[in-house]
Amino acid sequence: MKVTVFVSPKPTVLDPQGAAVEHAMKSLGHASAQGVRVGKTITFEIDGEDDPDTRKKLDVLCDGLLSNPIIEDFRYEID
């Protein structure tokens, strides 16, 4: 099954890359752009079924390897 993990900075963490993108968007005429946050997406395939045990393993993987739990939040989608 395919897993897509979305990692983004926590709302309380400064995001200088997001601020730079927001500034660039405004300079290109998108004046209404605000609150831009830049994150990352990780996609991979795993064997198994979408069940509580698999989701628990994904939580550990995302929280321990794919994101920094101090400054980032994550969510994932399973296809």
mmJSON file of the N, C-alpha and C atoms, coordinates in Angstrom:
{"data_MODEL":{"atom_site":{
"group_PDB":["ATOM","ATOM","ATOM","ATOM","ATOM","ATOM","ATOM","ATOM","ATOM","ATOM","ATOM","ATOM","ATOM","ATOM","ATOM","ATOM","ATOM","ATOM","ATOM","ATOM","ATOM","ATOM","ATOM","ATOM","ATOM","ATOM","ATOM","ATOM","ATOM","ATOM","ATOM","ATOM","ATOM","ATOM","ATOM","ATOM","ATOM","ATOM","ATOM","ATOM","ATOM","ATOM","ATOM","ATOM","ATOM","ATOM","ATOM","ATOM","ATOM","ATOM","ATOM","ATOM","ATOM","ATOM","ATOM","ATOM","ATOM","ATOM","ATOM","ATOM","ATOM","ATOM","ATOM","ATOM","ATOM","ATOM","ATOM","ATOM","ATOM","ATOM","ATOM","ATOM","ATOM","ATOM","ATOM","ATOM","ATOM","ATOM","ATOM","ATOM","ATOM","ATOM","ATOM","ATOM","ATOM","ATOM","ATOM","ATOM","ATOM","ATOM","ATOM","ATOM","ATOM","ATOM","ATOM","ATOM","ATOM","ATOM","ATOM","ATOM","ATOM","ATOM","ATOM","ATOM","ATOM","ATOM","ATOM","ATOM","ATOM","ATOM","ATOM","ATOM","ATOM","ATOM","ATOM","ATOM","ATOM","ATOM","ATOM","ATOM","ATOM","ATOM","ATOM","ATOM","ATOM","ATOM","ATOM","ATOM","ATOM","ATOM","ATOM","ATOM","ATOM","ATOM","ATOM","ATOM","ATOM","ATOM","ATOM","ATOM","ATOM","ATOM","ATOM","ATOM","ATOM","ATOM","ATOM","ATOM","ATOM","ATOM","ATOM","ATOM","ATOM","ATOM","ATOM","ATOM","ATOM","ATOM","ATOM","ATOM","ATOM","ATOM","ATOM","ATOM","ATOM","ATOM","ATOM","ATOM","ATOM","ATOM","ATOM","ATOM","ATOM","ATOM","ATOM","ATOM","ATOM","ATOM","ATOM","ATOM","ATOM","ATOM","ATOM","ATOM","ATOM","ATOM","ATOM","ATOM","ATOM","ATOM","ATOM","ATOM","ATOM","ATOM","ATOM","ATOM","ATOM","ATOM","ATOM","ATOM","ATOM","ATOM","ATOM","ATOM","ATOM","ATOM","ATOM","ATOM","ATOM","ATOM","ATOM","ATOM","ATOM","ATOM","ATOM","ATOM","ATOM","ATOM","ATOM","ATOM","ATOM","ATOM","ATOM","ATOM","ATOM","ATOM","ATOM","ATOM","ATOM","ATOM","ATOM","ATOM","ATOM","ATOM","ATOM","ATOM","ATOM"],
"id":[1,2,3,4,5,6,7,8,9,10,11,12,13,14,15,16,17,18,19,20,21,22,23,24,25,26,27,28,29,30,31,32,33,34,35,36,37,38,39,40,41,42,43,44,45,46,47,48,49,50,51,52,53,54,55,56,57,58,59,60,61,62,63,64,65,66,67,68,69,70,71,72,73,74,75,76,77,78,79,80,81,82,83,84,85,86,87,88,89,90,91,92,93,94,95,96,97,98,99,100,101,102,103,104,105,106,107,108,109,110,111,112,113,114,115,116,117,118,119,120,121,122,123,124,125,126,127,128,129,130,131,132,133,134,135,136,137,138,139,140,141,142,143,144,145,146,147,148,149,150,151,152,153,154,155,156,157,158,159,160,161,162,163,164,165,166,167,168,169,170,171,172,173,174,175,176,177,178,179,180,181,182,183,184,185,186,187,188,189,190,191,192,193,194,195,196,197,198,199,200,201,202,203,204,205,206,207,208,209,210,211,212,213,214,215,216,217,218,219,220,221,222,223,224,225,226,227,228,229,230,231,232,233,234,235,236,237],
"type_symbol":["N","C","C","N","C","C","N","C","C","N","C","C","N","C","C","N","C","C","N","C","C","N","C","C","N","C","C","N","C","C","N","C","C","N","C","C","N","C","C","N","C","C","N","C","C","N","C","C","N","C","C","N","C","C","N","C","C","N","C","C","N","C","C","N","C","C","N","C","C","N","C","C","N","C","C","N","C","C","N","C","C","N","C","C","N","C","C","N","C","C","N","C","C","N","C","C","N","C","C","N","C","C","N","C","C","N","C","C","N","C","C","N","C","C","N","C","C","N","C","C","N","C","C","N","C","C","N","C","C","N","C","C","N","C","C","N","C","C","N","C","C","N","C","C","N","C","C","N","C","C","N","C","C","N","C","C","N","C","C","N","C","C","N","C","C","N","C","C","N","C","C","N","C","C","N","C","C","N","C","C","N","C","C","N","C","C","N","C","C","N","C","C","N","C","C","N","C","C","N","C","C","N","C","C","N","C","C","N","C","C","N","C","C","N","C","C","N","C","C","N","C","C","N","C","C","N","C","C","N","C","C","N","C","C","N","C","C"],
"label_atom_id":["N","CA","C","N","CA","C","N","CA","C","N","CA","C","N","CA","C","N","CA","C","N","CA","C","N","CA","C","N","CA","C","N","CA","C","N","CA","C","N","CA","C","N","CA","C","N","CA","C","N","CA","C","N","CA","C","N","CA","C","N","CA","C","N","CA","C","N","CA","C","N","CA","C","N","CA","C","N","CA","C","N","CA","C","N","CA","C","N","CA","C","N","CA","C","N","CA","C","N","CA","C","N","CA","C","N","CA","C","N","CA","C","N","CA","C","N","CA","C","N","CA","C","N","CA","C","N","CA","C","N","CA","C","N","CA","C","N","CA","C","N","CA","C","N","CA","C","N","CA","C","N","CA","C","N","CA","C","N","CA","C","N","CA","C","N","CA","C","N","CA","C","N","CA","C","N","CA","C","N","CA","C","N","CA","C","N","CA","C","N","CA","C","N","CA","C","N","CA","C","N","CA","C","N","CA","C","N","CA","C","N","CA","C","N","CA","C","N","CA","C","N","CA","C","N","CA","C","N","CA","C","N","CA","C","N","CA","C","N","CA","C","N","CA","C","N","CA","C","N","CA","C","N","CA","C","N","CA","C","N","CA","C","N","CA","C","N","CA","C","N","CA","C","N","CA","C"],
"label_alt_id":[null,null,null,null,null,null,null,null,null,null,null,null,null,null,null,null,null,null,null,null,null,null,null,null,null,null,null,null,null,null,null,null,null,null,null,null,null,null,null,null,null,null,null,null,null,null,null,null,null,null,null,null,null,null,null,null,null,null,null,null,null,null,null,null,null,null,null,null,null,null,null,null,null,null,null,null,null,null,null,null,null,null,null,null,null,null,null,null,null,null,null,null,null,null,null,null,null,null,null,null,null,null,null,null,null,null,null,null,null,null,null,null,null,null,null,null,null,null,null,null,null,null,null,null,null,null,null,null,null,null,null,null,null,null,null,null,null,null,null,null,null,null,null,null,null,null,null,null,null,null,null,null,null,null,null,null,null,null,null,null,null,null,null,null,null,null,null,null,null,null,null,null,null,null,null,null,null,null,null,null,null,null,null,null,null,null,null,null,null,null,null,null,null,null,null,null,null,null,null,null,null,null,null,null,null,null,null,null,null,null,null,null,null,null,null,null,null,null,null,null,null,null,null,null,null,null,null,null,null,null,null,null,null,null,null,null,null],
"label_comp_id":["MET","MET","MET","LYS","LYS","LYS","VAL","VAL","VAL","THR","THR","THR","VAL","VAL","VAL","PHE","PHE","PHE","VAL","VAL","VAL","SER","SER","SER","PRO","PRO","PRO","LYS","LYS","LYS","PRO","PRO","PRO","THR","THR","THR","VAL","VAL","VAL","LEU","LEU","LEU","ASP","ASP","ASP","PRO","PRO","PRO","GLN","GLN","GLN","GLY","GLY","GLY","ALA","ALA","ALA","ALA","ALA","ALA","VAL","VAL","VAL","GLU","GLU","GLU","HIS","HIS","HIS","ALA","ALA","ALA","MET","MET","MET","LYS","LYS","LYS","SER","SER","SER","LEU","LEU","LEU","GLY","GLY","GLY","HIS","HIS","HIS","ALA","ALA","ALA","SER","SER","SER","ALA","ALA","ALA","GLN","GLN","GLN","GLY","GLY","GLY","VAL","VAL","VAL","ARG","ARG","ARG","VAL","VAL","VAL","GLY","GLY","GLY","LYS","LYS","LYS","THR","THR","THR","ILE","ILE","ILE","THR","THR","THR","PHE","PHE","PHE","GLU","GLU","GLU","ILE","ILE","ILE","ASP","ASP","ASP","GLY","GLY","GLY","GLU","GLU","GLU","ASP","ASP","ASP","ASP","ASP","ASP","PRO","PRO","PRO","ASP","ASP","ASP","THR","THR","THR","ARG","ARG","ARG","LYS","LYS","LYS","LYS","LYS","LYS","LEU","LEU","LEU","ASP","ASP","ASP","VAL","VAL","VAL","LEU","LEU","LEU","CYS","CYS","CYS","ASP","ASP","ASP","GLY","GLY","GLY","LEU","LEU","LEU","LEU","LEU","LEU","SER","SER","SER","ASN","ASN","ASN","PRO","PRO","PRO","ILE","ILE","ILE","ILE","ILE","ILE","GLU","GLU","GLU","ASP","ASP","ASP","PHE","PHE","PHE","ARG","ARG","ARG","TYR","TYR","TYR","GLU","GLU","GLU","ILE","ILE","ILE","ASP","ASP","ASP"],
"label_asym_id":["A","A","A","A","A","A","A","A","A","A","A","A","A","A","A","A","A","A","A","A","A","A","A","A","A","A","A","A","A","A","A","A","A","A","A","A","A","A","A","A","A","A","A","A","A","A","A","A","A","A","A","A","A","A","A","A","A","A","A","A","A","A","A","A","A","A","A","A","A","A","A","A","A","A","A","A","A","A","A","A","A","A","A","A","A","A","A","A","A","A","A","A","A","A","A","A","A","A","A","A","A","A","A","A","A","A","A","A","A","A","A","A","A","A","A","A","A","A","A","A","A","A","A","A","A","A","A","A","A","A","A","A","A","A","A","A","A","A","A","A","A","A","A","A","A","A","A","A","A","A","A","A","A","A","A","A","A","A","A","A","A","A","A","A","A","A","A","A","A","A","A","A","A","A","A","A","A","A","A","A","A","A","A","A","A","A","A","A","A","A","A","A","A","A","A","A","A","A","A","A","A","A","A","A","A","A","A","A","A","A","A","A","A","A","A","A","A","A","A","A","A","A","A","A","A","A","A","A","A","A","A","A","A","A","A","A","A"],
"label_entity_id":["1","1","1","1","1","1","1","1","1","1","1","1","1","1","1","1","1","1","1","1","1","1","1","1","1","1","1","1","1","1","1","1","1","1","1","1","1","1","1","1","1","1","1","1","1","1","1","1","1","1","1","1","1","1","1","1","1","1","1","1","1","1","1","1","1","1","1","1","1","1","1","1","1","1","1","1","1","1","1","1","1","1","1","1","1","1","1","1","1","1","1","1","1","1","1","1","1","1","1","1","1","1","1","1","1","1","1","1","1","1","1","1","1","1","1","1","1","1","1","1","1","1","1","1","1","1","1","1","1","1","1","1","1","1","1","1","1","1","1","1","1","1","1","1","1","1","1","1","1","1","1","1","1","1","1","1","1","1","1","1","1","1","1","1","1","1","1","1","1","1","1","1","1","1","1","1","1","1","1","1","1","1","1","1","1","1","1","1","1","1","1","1","1","1","1","1","1","1","1","1","1","1","1","1","1","1","1","1","1","1","1","1","1","1","1","1","1","1","1","1","1","1","1","1","1","1","1","1","1","1","1","1","1","1","1","1","1"],
"label_seq_id":[1,1,1,2,2,2,3,3,3,4,4,4,5,5,5,6,6,6,7,7,7,8,8,8,9,9,9,10,10,10,11,11,11,12,12,12,13,13,13,14,14,14,15,15,15,16,16,16,17,17,17,18,18,18,19,19,19,20,20,20,21,21,21,22,22,22,23,23,23,24,24,24,25,25,25,26,26,26,27,27,27,28,28,28,29,29,29,30,30,30,31,31,31,32,32,32,33,33,33,34,34,34,35,35,35,36,36,36,37,37,37,38,38,38,39,39,39,40,40,40,41,41,41,42,42,42,43,43,43,44,44,44,45,45,45,46,46,46,47,47,47,48,48,48,49,49,49,50,50,50,51,51,51,52,52,52,53,53,53,54,54,54,55,55,55,56,56,56,57,57,57,58,58,58,59,59,59,60,60,60,61,61,61,62,62,62,63,63,63,64,64,64,65,65,65,66,66,66,67,67,67,68,68,68,69,69,69,70,70,70,71,71,71,72,72,72,73,73,73,74,74,74,75,75,75,76,76,76,77,77,77,78,78,78,79,79,79],
"pdbx_PDB_ins_code":[null,null,null,null,null,null,null,null,null,null,null,null,null,null,null,null,null,null,null,null,null,null,null,null,null,null,null,null,null,null,null,null,null,null,null,null,null,null,null,null,null,null,null,null,null,null,null,null,null,null,null,null,null,null,null,null,null,null,null,null,null,null,null,null,null,null,null,null,null,null,null,null,null,null,null,null,null,null,null,null,null,null,null,null,null,null,null,null,null,null,null,null,null,null,null,null,null,null,null,null,null,null,null,null,null,null,null,null,null,null,null,null,null,null,null,null,null,null,null,null,null,null,null,null,null,null,null,null,null,null,null,null,null,null,null,null,null,null,null,null,null,null,null,null,null,null,null,null,null,null,null,null,null,null,null,null,null,null,null,null,null,null,null,null,null,null,null,null,null,null,null,null,null,null,null,null,null,null,null,null,null,null,null,null,null,null,null,null,null,null,null,null,null,null,null,null,null,null,null,null,null,null,null,null,null,null,null,null,null,null,null,null,null,null,null,null,null,null,null,null,null,null,null,null,null,null,null,null,null,null,null,null,null,null,null,null,null],
"Cartn_x":[0.833,0.0,0.882,0.352,1.112,0.814,1.875,1.749,2.346,1.618,2.119,2.119,3.298,3.465,3.673,2.91,3.02,3.591,4.731,5.409,5.41,5.03,5.013,5.467,5.975,6.388,5.175,5.374,4.287,3.898,2.637,2.178,2.977,3.547,4.292,5.759,6.2,7.594,7.724,8.731,8.986,9.347,8.89,9.159,9.772,11.104,11.728,11.566,11.547,11.348,9.93,8.953,7.584,7.451,8.142,8.108,8.722,9.814,10.454,9.543,8.875,7.957,6.776,6.254,5.144,5.559,6.753,7.255,7.367,7.892,8.027,6.659,5.704,4.354,3.757,3.933,3.403,4.096,5.416,6.143,5.752,5.168,4.699,3.225,2.651,1.287,0.208,0.596,-0.386,-0.482,-1.023,-1.036,-1.828,-2.765,-3.603,-2.954,-1.789,-1.116,-0.708,-1.016,-0.627,-0.542,0.254,0.383,1.021,1.934,2.573,3.499,3.363,4.211,4.783,6.047,6.701,7.034,6.65,6.924,7.526,7.344,7.874,6.869,6.968,6.117,7.012,6.72,7.47,6.471,6.766,5.887,6.663,6.023,6.672,5.625,6.058,5.203,5.573,4.562,4.804,3.854,4.254,3.384,2.49,1.315,0.42,-0.946,-1.758,-3.125,-3.266,-4.268,-4.565,-5.326,-4.586,-5.188,-4.506,-5.032,-4.448,-2.971,-2.544,-1.135,-0.234,-0.65,0.124,0.177,-0.943,-0.97,-0.071,-0.024,0.862,2.318,2.683,4.043,4.357,3.385,3.591,3.767,2.999,3.155,4.579,5.092,6.458,7.474,7.297,8.201,8.187,7.0,6.878,7.402,7.07,7.457,8.943,9.524,10.915,11.936,11.506,12.46,12.098,10.862,10.484,10.166,9.962,9.71,10.456,10.633,11.224,10.064,9.689,8.492,8.529,9.704,9.81,9.305,9.607,9.259,8.329,7.988,7.163,5.969,4.896,3.733,3.73,3.034,2.91,1.497,1.139,-0.067,0.251,-0.5,-0.257,-1.58,-1.492,-2.618,-2.184,-3.073,-2.797,-3.725,-3.127,-3.924,-3.907],
"Cartn_y":[-1.17,0.0,1.239,2.312,3.549,4.468,5.037,5.967,7.304,8.378,9.724,10.447,10.916,11.606,13.093,13.93,15.38,15.927,16.608,17.165,18.684,19.393,20.857,21.421,22.658,23.274,23.48,23.31,23.579,25.055,25.368,26.764,27.747,27.289,28.182,28.36,27.634,27.68,28.649,29.512,30.416,29.608,30.082,29.402,30.4,30.61,31.596,31.268,29.991,29.624,29.987,29.748,30.141,31.644,32.4,33.864,34.345,33.72,34.102,33.807,32.664,32.319,33.292,33.612,34.57,35.923,36.394,37.67,37.619,36.517,36.368,36.346,35.667,35.621,37.02,37.784,39.153,40.018,39.835,40.637,40.249,39.08,38.646,38.981,39.779,40.243,39.478,38.559,37.798,38.421,39.622,40.413,39.758,38.91,38.309,37.089,36.661,35.501,35.821,34.918,35.115,33.777,33.739,32.527,31.359,31.635,30.571,29.762,28.449,27.522,26.533,26.21,25.272,24.004,22.876,21.591,20.622,19.335,18.314,17.173,16.441,15.283,14.085,12.977,11.733,10.666,9.983,8.937,7.624,6.536,5.226,4.129,2.934,1.752,0.836,0.241,-0.767,-1.937,-3.09,-4.261,-4.209,-4.755,-4.837,-4.274,-4.257,-3.767,-2.495,-1.7,-0.492,-0.915,-1.203,-1.611,-0.853,-0.951,-0.201,-0.5,-1.742,-2.093,-1.381,-1.369,-0.679,0.814,1.405,2.838,3.163,2.277,2.485,2.491,1.551,1.506,2.758,3.231,4.452,5.661,5.718,6.818,6.848,5.694,5.611,6.027,5.556,5.901,7.409,7.982,9.415,10.265,9.889,10.678,10.538,9.398,9.162,9.39,9.347,9.449,10.543,10.559,11.441,12.871,13.096,14.454,14.692,15.95,16.342,16.739,15.907,16.154,17.443,18.016,19.264,20.446,20.442,21.614,21.317,20.035,19.686,18.823,18.981,18.111,17.224,16.082,15.234,14.664,14.28,13.493,12.614,11.542,10.677,10.195,9.814,9.223,7.869,6.903,5.555,5.307,4.896,4.538,3.056],
"Cartn_z":[0.0,0.0,0.0,-0.55,-0.691,0.498,1.069,2.196,1.772,2.035,1.802,3.137,3.55,4.827,4.537,5.225,5.099,6.395,6.312,7.477,7.329,8.389,8.338,9.676,9.66,10.92,11.826,13.109,14.063,13.97,14.25,14.134,14.982,16.089,16.981,16.585,15.543,15.107,13.935,13.993,12.879,11.635,10.479,9.225,8.249,8.311,7.435,5.95,5.611,4.21,3.76,4.614,4.305,4.162,5.028,4.953,3.645,3.212,1.955,0.767,0.782,-0.301,-0.313,0.86,0.944,0.372,0.724,0.213,-1.318,-1.843,-3.293,-3.971,-3.372,-3.943,-4.03,-2.96,-2.951,-3.99,-4.15,-5.142,-6.566,-6.746,-8.058,-8.288,-7.376,-7.58,-6.843,-5.994,-5.215,-3.816,-3.76,-2.523,-1.404,-1.735,-0.693,-0.033,-0.512,0.087,1.519,2.433,3.828,4.549,5.571,6.38,5.643,4.723,3.944,4.847,4.78,5.52,4.522,4.647,3.74,4.522,3.962,4.597,3.601,3.879,2.978,2.883,1.785,1.54,1.28,1.94,1.755,1.325,0.238,-0.282,-0.357,0.084,0.011,0.002,-0.33,-0.359,0.806,1.423,2.459,2.25,2.759,2.74,3.966,3.843,4.984,4.682,5.693,5.607,6.43,6.09,6.866,8.117,9.177,10.443,11.588,12.804,13.925,14.164,13.952,14.168,13.149,11.891,10.852,11.136,11.533,11.836,13.041,14.01,15.163,14.716,13.826,13.296,12.476,11.696,10.921,11.832,12.91,13.874,14.438,14.799,15.34,14.281,13.055,11.965,11.701,11.619,11.328,12.477,13.694,14.859,15.181,14.851,15.222,14.131,12.863,11.768,10.761,10.319,9.217,9.639,10.917,11.394,12.7,13.016,14.299,15.194,16.155,16.951,17.776,17.949,18.713,17.896,16.587,15.777,14.604,14.379,13.219,13.612,12.841,12.922,11.682,11.762,10.596,10.53,9.337,9.101,7.911,7.75,6.599,6.023,4.748,4.036,3.512,3.596,3.097,1.922,0.792,-0.404,-0.606],
"occupancy":[1.0,1.0,1.0,1.0,1.0,1.0,1.0,1.0,1.0,1.0,1.0,1.0,1.0,1.0,1.0,1.0,1.0,1.0,1.0,1.0,1.0,1.0,1.0,1.0,1.0,1.0,1.0,1.0,1.0,1.0,1.0,1.0,1.0,1.0,1.0,1.0,1.0,1.0,1.0,1.0,1.0,1.0,1.0,1.0,1.0,1.0,1.0,1.0,1.0,1.0,1.0,1.0,1.0,1.0,1.0,1.0,1.0,1.0,1.0,1.0,1.0,1.0,1.0,1.0,1.0,1.0,1.0,1.0,1.0,1.0,1.0,1.0,1.0,1.0,1.0,1.0,1.0,1.0,1.0,1.0,1.0,1.0,1.0,1.0,1.0,1.0,1.0,1.0,1.0,1.0,1.0,1.0,1.0,1.0,1.0,1.0,1.0,1.0,1.0,1.0,1.0,1.0,1.0,1.0,1.0,1.0,1.0,1.0,1.0,1.0,1.0,1.0,1.0,1.0,1.0,1.0,1.0,1.0,1.0,1.0,1.0,1.0,1.0,1.0,1.0,1.0,1.0,1.0,1.0,1.0,1.0,1.0,1.0,1.0,1.0,1.0,1.0,1.0,1.0,1.0,1.0,1.0,1.0,1.0,1.0,1.0,1.0,1.0,1.0,1.0,1.0,1.0,1.0,1.0,1.0,1.0,1.0,1.0,1.0,1.0,1.0,1.0,1.0,1.0,1.0,1.0,1.0,1.0,1.0,1.0,1.0,1.0,1.0,1.0,1.0,1.0,1.0,1.0,1.0,1.0,1.0,1.0,1.0,1.0,1.0,1.0,1.0,1.0,1.0,1.0,1.0,1.0,1.0,1.0,1.0,1.0,1.0,1.0,1.0,1.0,1.0,1.0,1.0,1.0,1.0,1.0,1.0,1.0,1.0,1.0,1.0,1.0,1.0,1.0,1.0,1.0,1.0,1.0,1.0,1.0,1.0,1.0,1.0,1.0,1.0,1.0,1.0,1.0,1.0,1.0,1.0,1.0,1.0,1.0,1.0,1.0,1.0],
"B_iso_or_equiv":[0.0,0.0,0.0,0.0,0.0,0.0,0.0,0.0,0.0,0.0,0.0,0.0,0.0,0.0,0.0,0.0,0.0,0.0,0.0,0.0,0.0,0.0,0.0,0.0,0.0,0.0,0.0,0.0,0.0,0.0,0.0,0.0,0.0,0.0,0.0,0.0,0.0,0.0,0.0,0.0,0.0,0.0,0.0,0.0,0.0,0.0,0.0,0.0,0.0,0.0,0.0,0.0,0.0,0.0,0.0,0.0,0.0,0.0,0.0,0.0,0.0,0.0,0.0,0.0,0.0,0.0,0.0,0.0,0.0,0.0,0.0,0.0,0.0,0.0,0.0,0.0,0.0,0.0,0.0,0.0,0.0,0.0,0.0,0.0,0.0,0.0,0.0,0.0,0.0,0.0,0.0,0.0,0.0,0.0,0.0,0.0,0.0,0.0,0.0,0.0,0.0,0.0,0.0,0.0,0.0,0.0,0.0,0.0,0.0,0.0,0.0,0.0,0.0,0.0,0.0,0.0,0.0,0.0,0.0,0.0,0.0,0.0,0.0,0.0,0.0,0.0,0.0,0.0,0.0,0.0,0.0,0.0,0.0,0.0,0.0,0.0,0.0,0.0,0.0,0.0,0.0,0.0,0.0,0.0,0.0,0.0,0.0,0.0,0.0,0.0,0.0,0.0,0.0,0.0,0.0,0.0,0.0,0.0,0.0,0.0,0.0,0.0,0.0,0.0,0.0,0.0,0.0,0.0,0.0,0.0,0.0,0.0,0.0,0.0,0.0,0.0,0.0,0.0,0.0,0.0,0.0,0.0,0.0,0.0,0.0,0.0,0.0,0.0,0.0,0.0,0.0,0.0,0.0,0.0,0.0,0.0,0.0,0.0,0.0,0.0,0.0,0.0,0.0,0.0,0.0,0.0,0.0,0.0,0.0,0.0,0.0,0.0,0.0,0.0,0.0,0.0,0.0,0.0,0.0,0.0,0.0,0.0,0.0,0.0,0.0,0.0,0.0,0.0,0.0,0.0,0.0,0.0,0.0,0.0,0.0,0.0,0.0],
"pdbx_formal_charge":[null,null,null,null,null,null,null,null,null,null,null,null,null,null,null,null,null,null,null,null,null,null,null,null,null,null,null,null,null,null,null,null,null,null,null,null,null,null,null,null,null,null,null,null,null,null,null,null,null,null,null,null,null,null,null,null,null,null,null,null,null,null,null,null,null,null,null,null,null,null,null,null,null,null,null,null,null,null,null,null,null,null,null,null,null,null,null,null,null,null,null,null,null,null,null,null,null,null,null,null,null,null,null,null,null,null,null,null,null,null,null,null,null,null,null,null,null,null,null,null,null,null,null,null,null,null,null,null,null,null,null,null,null,null,null,null,null,null,null,null,null,null,null,null,null,null,null,null,null,null,null,null,null,null,null,null,null,null,null,null,null,null,null,null,null,null,null,null,null,null,null,null,null,null,null,null,null,null,null,null,null,null,null,null,null,null,null,null,null,null,null,null,null,null,null,null,null,null,null,null,null,null,null,null,null,null,null,null,null,null,null,null,null,null,null,null,null,null,null,null,null,null,null,null,null,null,null,null,null,null,null,null,null,null,null,null,null],
"auth_seq_id":[1,1,1,2,2,2,3,3,3,4,4,4,5,5,5,6,6,6,7,7,7,8,8,8,9,9,9,10,10,10,11,11,11,12,12,12,13,13,13,14,14,14,15,15,15,16,16,16,17,17,17,18,18,18,19,19,19,20,20,20,21,21,21,22,22,22,23,23,23,24,24,24,25,25,25,26,26,26,27,27,27,28,28,28,29,29,29,30,30,30,31,31,31,32,32,32,33,33,33,34,34,34,35,35,35,36,36,36,37,37,37,38,38,38,39,39,39,40,40,40,41,41,41,42,42,42,43,43,43,44,44,44,45,45,45,46,46,46,47,47,47,48,48,48,49,49,49,50,50,50,51,51,51,52,52,52,53,53,53,54,54,54,55,55,55,56,56,56,57,57,57,58,58,58,59,59,59,60,60,60,61,61,61,62,62,62,63,63,63,64,64,64,65,65,65,66,66,66,67,67,67,68,68,68,69,69,69,70,70,70,71,71,71,72,72,72,73,73,73,74,74,74,75,75,75,76,76,76,77,77,77,78,78,78,79,79,79],
"auth_comp_id":["MET","MET","MET","LYS","LYS","LYS","VAL","VAL","VAL","THR","THR","THR","VAL","VAL","VAL","PHE","PHE","PHE","VAL","VAL","VAL","SER","SER","SER","PRO","PRO","PRO","LYS","LYS","LYS","PRO","PRO","PRO","THR","THR","THR","VAL","VAL","VAL","LEU","LEU","LEU","ASP","ASP","ASP","PRO","PRO","PRO","GLN","GLN","GLN","GLY","GLY","GLY","ALA","ALA","ALA","ALA","ALA","ALA","VAL","VAL","VAL","GLU","GLU","GLU","HIS","HIS","HIS","ALA","ALA","ALA","MET","MET","MET","LYS","LYS","LYS","SER","SER","SER","LEU","LEU","LEU","GLY","GLY","GLY","HIS","HIS","HIS","ALA","ALA","ALA","SER","SER","SER","ALA","ALA","ALA","GLN","GLN","GLN","GLY","GLY","GLY","VAL","VAL","VAL","ARG","ARG","ARG","VAL","VAL","VAL","GLY","GLY","GLY","LYS","LYS","LYS","THR","THR","THR","ILE","ILE","ILE","THR","THR","THR","PHE","PHE","PHE","GLU","GLU","GLU","ILE","ILE","ILE","ASP","ASP","ASP","GLY","GLY","GLY","GLU","GLU","GLU","ASP","ASP","ASP","ASP","ASP","ASP","PRO","PRO","PRO","ASP","ASP","ASP","THR","THR","THR","ARG","ARG","ARG","LYS","LYS","LYS","LYS","LYS","LYS","LEU","LEU","LEU","ASP","ASP","ASP","VAL","VAL","VAL","LEU","LEU","LEU","CYS","CYS","CYS","ASP","ASP","ASP","GLY","GLY","GLY","LEU","LEU","LEU","LEU","LEU","LEU","SER","SER","SER","ASN","ASN","ASN","PRO","PRO","PRO","ILE","ILE","ILE","ILE","ILE","ILE","GLU","GLU","GLU","ASP","ASP","ASP","PHE","PHE","PHE","ARG","ARG","ARG","TYR","TYR","TYR","GLU","GLU","GLU","ILE","ILE","ILE","ASP","ASP","ASP"],
"auth_asym_id":["A","A","A","A","A","A","A","A","A","A","A","A","A","A","A","A","A","A","A","A","A","A","A","A","A","A","A","A","A","A","A","A","A","A","A","A","A","A","A","A","A","A","A","A","A","A","A","A","A","A","A","A","A","A","A","A","A","A","A","A","A","A","A","A","A","A","A","A","A","A","A","A","A","A","A","A","A","A","A","A","A","A","A","A","A","A","A","A","A","A","A","A","A","A","A","A","A","A","A","A","A","A","A","A","A","A","A","A","A","A","A","A","A","A","A","A","A","A","A","A","A","A","A","A","A","A","A","A","A","A","A","A","A","A","A","A","A","A","A","A","A","A","A","A","A","A","A","A","A","A","A","A","A","A","A","A","A","A","A","A","A","A","A","A","A","A","A","A","A","A","A","A","A","A","A","A","A","A","A","A","A","A","A","A","A","A","A","A","A","A","A","A","A","A","A","A","A","A","A","A","A","A","A","A","A","A","A","A","A","A","A","A","A","A","A","A","A","A","A","A","A","A","A","A","A","A","A","A","A","A","A","A","A","A","A","A","A"],
"auth_atom_id":["N","CA","C","N","CA","C","N","CA","C","N","CA","C","N","CA","C","N","CA","C","N","CA","C","N","CA","C","N","CA","C","N","CA","C","N","CA","C","N","CA","C","N","CA","C","N","CA","C","N","CA","C","N","CA","C","N","CA","C","N","CA","C","N","CA","C","N","CA","C","N","CA","C","N","CA","C","N","CA","C","N","CA","C","N","CA","C","N","CA","C","N","CA","C","N","CA","C","N","CA","C","N","CA","C","N","CA","C","N","CA","C","N","CA","C","N","CA","C","N","CA","C","N","CA","C","N","CA","C","N","CA","C","N","CA","C","N","CA","C","N","CA","C","N","CA","C","N","CA","C","N","CA","C","N","CA","C","N","CA","C","N","CA","C","N","CA","C","N","CA","C","N","CA","C","N","CA","C","N","CA","C","N","CA","C","N","CA","C","N","CA","C","N","CA","C","N","CA","C","N","CA","C","N","CA","C","N","CA","C","N","CA","C","N","CA","C","N","CA","C","N","CA","C","N","CA","C","N","CA","C","N","CA","C","N","CA","C","N","CA","C","N","CA","C","N","CA","C","N","CA","C","N","CA","C","N","CA","C","N","CA","C","N","CA","C","N","CA","C","N","CA","C","N","CA","C"],
"pdbx_PDB_model_num":[1,1,1,1,1,1,1,1,1,1,1,1,1,1,1,1,1,1,1,1,1,1,1,1,1,1,1,1,1,1,1,1,1,1,1,1,1,1,1,1,1,1,1,1,1,1,1,1,1,1,1,1,1,1,1,1,1,1,1,1,1,1,1,1,1,1,1,1,1,1,1,1,1,1,1,1,1,1,1,1,1,1,1,1,1,1,1,1,1,1,1,1,1,1,1,1,1,1,1,1,1,1,1,1,1,1,1,1,1,1,1,1,1,1,1,1,1,1,1,1,1,1,1,1,1,1,1,1,1,1,1,1,1,1,1,1,1,1,1,1,1,1,1,1,1,1,1,1,1,1,1,1,1,1,1,1,1,1,1,1,1,1,1,1,1,1,1,1,1,1,1,1,1,1,1,1,1,1,1,1,1,1,1,1,1,1,1,1,1,1,1,1,1,1,1,1,1,1,1,1,1,1,1,1,1,1,1,1,1,1,1,1,1,1,1,1,1,1,1,1,1,1,1,1,1,1,1,1,1,1,1,1,1,1,1,1,1]
}}}
